[in-house]
Amino acid sequence: TEFDFTQPITEDVTIYAHYENIAPASSFAEALDAVLAGQEVEALPIQDTEDFTSFVARADEVPEDQLVELTGDIDLGGATYTAIVGFKGDLNGNNYSISDATFTASGENSGMFAVIGDGQTIANLTLENITVKNGENAGVLAGTITAANGDSGTGPLIQNVHVKGGSVTGRNMGGLVGYTFLSTIQYCSVEGTTVSGLVNAGGIAGLSYSKILNCYAKNSPFAIMARGGIVAKNLETGVIQYCWTTQNAVSGHQDQCTESNNVVSVLARTPESKFTDAGFSEAIWDLGTGFNTTLDPENSNIKYQFGEEEAI
C-alpha cells in the first residue's frame, strides 16, 4: 500500500521501501532511452559495432556528466562516420580499443569527436588504425579539445588514451588532437600514426594552449610550416612536461609557454641516464602497469596506477 505523505501522522506508522527490479540495458540505445525516461543508469554500454553506430547517431542526446563505457574491443570493419558532435558526457574505454574506421569533418573539426568540451573526461582508450580526413583541426581522438570562455577550471581531461597506426590530414593536426585550449592531456601516446597536411603537425597536438604531461609520440609529423614531436605550436598557456619523442624537437614553435624536463629521440640516441637527469624514469611509460586507470562514477575523478595509486 503506497503511503500518502500528504496526510498527517496520528499514530505510529511503519514504512517499508518499495524496490523495482530493473534489468540492465542490453544495448546503448536501450540504456539511453532509459536515462531519457528518468531512470538512473550508471553507464551506457558500447559493446559492438551496432552500439557504436547508435552512439555516433545519438551522442548529442547523452546528458551532461553521464558515463558511457566500452565493454569490449570494437572493430568497425572499415566503416566511415562523420565526427561525433554534441557529446557532453564522459567516456571510459575500460582499456579496450576502437579500430578500423574513417572519420570525416563536421564543420571545422575532424576526428572521432569533433569537439571535447567543458568538464568532460575521456580515459582508458586505444584507437587503432583510424583514418581522419581533412579538418581545419584534425586528430584521431578529436579535432578540438577545449575549455569554453577561457575558464581553465572547466577544461577537459584526457588520460591514458593511446593512438596506434592510422593517419590524420588537415590544417592543424595531431596524432591525438588538432587544437587544444586550457585542457589537460596526460599519460597518452601516439605510435606509427601518419600526420601530414598544410600548416601545423604534431605527434600529439597541432596547436596547443593546454597542459600535455607524461606523454610520448613515436611518429614523424609533417607540415609546410611548424612540426614537432609532441606539439607543432606550443603557445602562451601551453605546457609540455615529462614527455618524449623520437623526433628532433618536442615542439616546433614556442611563444610565451613552458617546455621542461622533456627528452628528444630517447629510443634512437639518448642514454638512459638522460631520464634520471630530467627527473623521471622510463618506468613512467610502462603501459603494462599503466592500464589501471579507473573512473570514479561518483565524482568523475580519475585514479591512475604506476605501481601505487595516484589521485589526479
C-alpha positions in Angstrom: 0.0 0.0 0.0 1.5 3.3 -1.1 1.9 5.7 1.8 0.2 9.1 1.4 2.7 11.7 2.7 0.2 14.5 2.4 -1.9 13.2 5.4 -1.0 14.0 9.0 0.5 11.1 11.1 -1.6 10.5 14.2 -0.1 7.2 15.4 3.0 5.0 15.0 3.5 4.0 11.4 6.0 1.6 9.9 7.1 2.5 6.3 8.7 -0.1 4.0 10.8 0.7 1.0 9.5 -0.5 -2.4 12.1 -1.9 -4.8 11.6 -2.3 -8.5 14.0 -4.7 -10.2 15.1 -3.2 -13.5 17.0 -5.4 -15.8 20.3 -4.0 -17.1 20.1 -2.5 -20.5 21.3 -4.8 -23.3 22.3 -2.0 -25.8 23.4 1.6 -25.9 20.1 2.7 -27.4 18.1 0.9 -24.7 20.2 2.3 -21.9 20.0 5.9 -23.3 16.2 5.6 -23.7 16.0 4.5 -20.0 18.1 7.6 -19.0 15.9 9.9 -21.0 12.8 8.4 -19.4 14.2 9.4 -16.0 15.8 6.2 -14.9 19.3 6.2 -13.3 21.8 4.2 -15.4 25.4 4.2 -14.1 27.0 3.7 -17.6 25.7 3.5 -21.1 27.4 0.4 -22.7 29.1 0.3 -26.1 29.7 -3.4 -26.8 29.7 -3.8 -30.5 29.5 -2.0 -33.9 25.8 -1.6 -33.6 26.1 0.2 -30.3 28.9 2.4 -31.6 26.8 3.4 -34.6 23.9 4.3 -32.2 26.4 6.3 -30.1 27.5 8.3 -33.2 23.9 9.0 -34.2 22.6 9.9 -30.7 25.7 11.2 -28.8 24.1 14.7 -28.6 21.2 13.1 -26.6 23.5 11.9 -23.8 23.0 14.1 -20.7 26.0 16.1 -19.3 28.2 14.1 -17.0 26.6 10.8 -18.0 29.2 8.0 -18.2 29.5 5.9 -21.4 31.8 2.9 -21.4 33.2 0.3 -23.7 32.6 -3.3 -22.6 34.9 -4.9 -25.2 37.1 -4.3 -28.2 35.2 -2.9 -31.2 36.4 -3.5 -34.8 34.4 -1.1 -37.0 35.3 -3.0 -40.2 36.4 0.0 -42.2 33.2 2.0 -41.8 33.1 5.7 -42.4 31.5 8.2 -40.0 31.2 11.9 -39.6 32.9 13.2 -36.5 30.7 12.9 -33.4 29.1 16.2 -32.4 27.3 17.4 -29.3 28.6 14.7 -26.8 28.7 16.2 -23.3 29.2 13.0 -21.2 32.3 11.1 -20.1 33.8 8.1 -21.9 35.6 5.3 -20.1 37.2 2.9 -22.6 38.0 0.4 -19.9 41.3 -0.2 -21.7 39.5 -1.6 -24.7 40.1 -0.5 -28.3 38.1 1.0 -31.2 39.7 0.1 -34.5 39.5 0.3 -38.3 37.3 3.3 -39.2 37.4 6.6 -41.1 36.1 9.9 -39.7 35.4 12.9 -41.8 35.0 16.5 -40.7 31.9 18.0 -39.0 32.3 21.7 -39.7 35.9 22.7 -39.0 36.8 19.7 -36.8 37.7 16.1 -37.8 38.3 13.2 -35.5 36.3 10.6 -33.7 34.9 13.5 -31.8 34.5 16.9 -33.4 34.9 18.7 -30.1 35.5 17.6 -26.5 34.5 20.4 -24.2 33.9 21.7 -20.7 34.3 19.3 -17.8 34.5 16.1 -19.9 36.7 13.2 -19.2 37.9 10.7 -21.8 40.1 7.9 -20.5 41.4 4.4 -20.8 41.0 4.0 -24.6 43.1 2.8 -27.5 42.3 4.0 -31.1 43.9 1.8 -33.7 44.1 2.2 -37.5 41.8 5.2 -37.5 41.8 7.5 -40.5 40.9 11.2 -40.0 40.3 13.3 -43.1 40.6 17.0 -43.9 39.7 19.2 -41.0 40.7 22.7 -40.1 41.6 21.0 -36.8 42.2 17.2 -37.0 43.2 14.5 -34.6 42.4 10.8 -34.2 40.6 11.4 -30.8 39.2 14.9 -31.6 39.6 17.9 -33.8 39.3 20.3 -30.8 39.6 19.8 -27.1 38.8 23.0 -25.3 37.5 24.8 -22.2 34.9 27.4 -23.0 35.1 31.1 -22.2 38.7 30.9 -21.1 37.9 29.1 -17.9 40.7 26.6 -17.2 38.7 25.2 -14.3 36.3 23.6 -16.7 38.9 22.2 -19.0 38.5 18.6 -20.3 40.8 15.8 -19.0 42.2 13.3 -21.5 44.1 10.5 -19.8 45.5 7.1 -20.8 44.4 7.4 -24.4 46.7 5.7 -27.0 46.7 6.0 -30.7 48.2 3.3 -32.9 48.6 3.5 -36.7 46.1 5.3 -38.9 46.5 8.7 -40.4 45.5 12.4 -40.0 45.2 15.1 -42.6 44.2 18.7 -42.3 45.4 22.2 -41.4 46.2 22.0 -37.6 46.9 18.3 -37.0 48.0 16.0 -34.2 48.1 12.3 -33.7 45.6 12.8 -30.8 44.1 16.3 -31.3 44.3 19.2 -33.8 43.7 22.1 -31.5 43.6 22.2 -27.7 42.9 25.0 -25.3 43.1 25.1 -21.4 42.8 21.3 -21.2 44.9 18.6 -19.6 46.3 15.7 -21.7 48.3 13.2 -19.7 49.7 9.6 -19.9 48.8 9.4 -23.6 50.8 8.1 -26.6 50.8 8.1 -30.4 52.7 5.4 -32.3 53.1 4.9 -36.0 50.4 7.4 -37.0 50.9 9.5 -40.2 50.2 13.2 -39.5 50.6 15.3 -42.6 49.0 18.4 -44.1 49.1 22.2 -44.5 50.2 24.2 -41.5 50.9 22.7 -38.1 51.6 19.0 -37.5 52.4 17.5 -34.0 52.9 14.0 -32.7 50.3 14.6 -30.0 48.7 18.0 -30.9 48.9 20.5 -33.7 48.2 23.8 -31.8 48.3 23.7 -28.0 47.4 26.2 -25.2 47.0 23.2 -22.8 49.0 21.0 -20.4 50.5 18.0 -22.1 52.1 15.8 -19.4 53.8 12.4 -19.3 53.1 11.7 -23.0 55.1 10.3 -25.8 55.0 10.1 -29.6 56.7 7.8 -32.0 55.8 9.1 -35.4 57.0 11.7 -38.0 54.6 14.6 -38.3 54.9 16.8 -41.4 53.5 20.1 -42.4 54.6 23.1 -44.5 55.1 25.4 -41.5 55.5 24.1 -37.9 56.1 20.5 -36.9 57.1 19.0 -33.6 57.4 15.6 -32.0 54.8 16.4 -29.3 53.3 19.7 -30.4 53.7 21.8 -33.6 53.0 25.1 -31.9 53.1 25.4 -28.1 51.6 28.8 -27.3 51.1 31.1 -24.2 49.4 28.9 -21.6 50.8 25.7 -23.2 52.9 23.4 -21.0 54.8 20.3 -22.3 56.4 18.5 -19.4 57.9 15.0 -18.9 57.2 14.0 -22.5 59.5 12.2 -25.0 59.5 11.8 -28.8 61.6 10.2 -31.4 61.7 13.5 -33.4 64.4 16.2 -33.2 62.2 18.7 -31.4 59.5 18.4 -28.7 57.8 21.5 -30.1 58.3 23.1 -33.5 57.4 26.6 -32.3 57.0 28.2 -28.9 55.6 31.5 -27.7 55.3 32.5 -24.0 54.8 28.9 -23.0 56.6 26.2 -21.0 58.6 23.2 -22.1 60.6 21.4 -19.5 62.0 18.0 -18.5 61.4 16.5 -21.9 63.5 14.0 -23.8 64.1 14.0 -27.5 64.9 10.9 -29.5 65.1 8.7 -26.4 64.9 5.5 -28.4 67.4 6.4 -31.0 70.1 8.4 -29.4 69.5 9.4 -25.7 71.1 7.2 -23.0 69.0 6.0 -20.1 70.8 8.5 -17.8 69.0 11.3 -19.6 65.8 10.2 -17.9 67.3 10.5 -14.5 68.8 13.8 -15.3 65.4 15.1 -16.3 63.8 14.0 -13.1 61.8 11.0 -14.2 62.3 7.4 -15.2 61.4 5.3 -18.2 59.1 3.2 -16.0 56.6 6.0 -16.0 55.6 4.9 -19.5 55.4 1.2 -18.7 51.9 0.8 -20.1 51.7 -2.8 -18.9 51.2 -1.5 -15.4 49.8 1.8 -16.5 46.5 0.4 -17.8 44.9 0.6 -14.4 43.2 3.9 -14.7 39.6 3.9 -13.4 36.8 6.4 -13.4 35.1 7.1 -10.1 31.4 7.5 -11.1 30.5 9.5 -8.0 32.7 12.5 -8.7 34.3 11.7 -12.1 37.8 11.8 -10.6 40.4 9.6 -12.2 42.9 7.4 -10.5 46.0 6.2 -12.3 48.3 3.5 -11.0 52.0 3.4 -11.6 52.9 0.8 -9.0 50.9 2.8 -6.4 47.6 4.6 -6.8 47.7 8.3 -7.6 44.7 10.5 -7.5 44.7 13.2 -10.2 
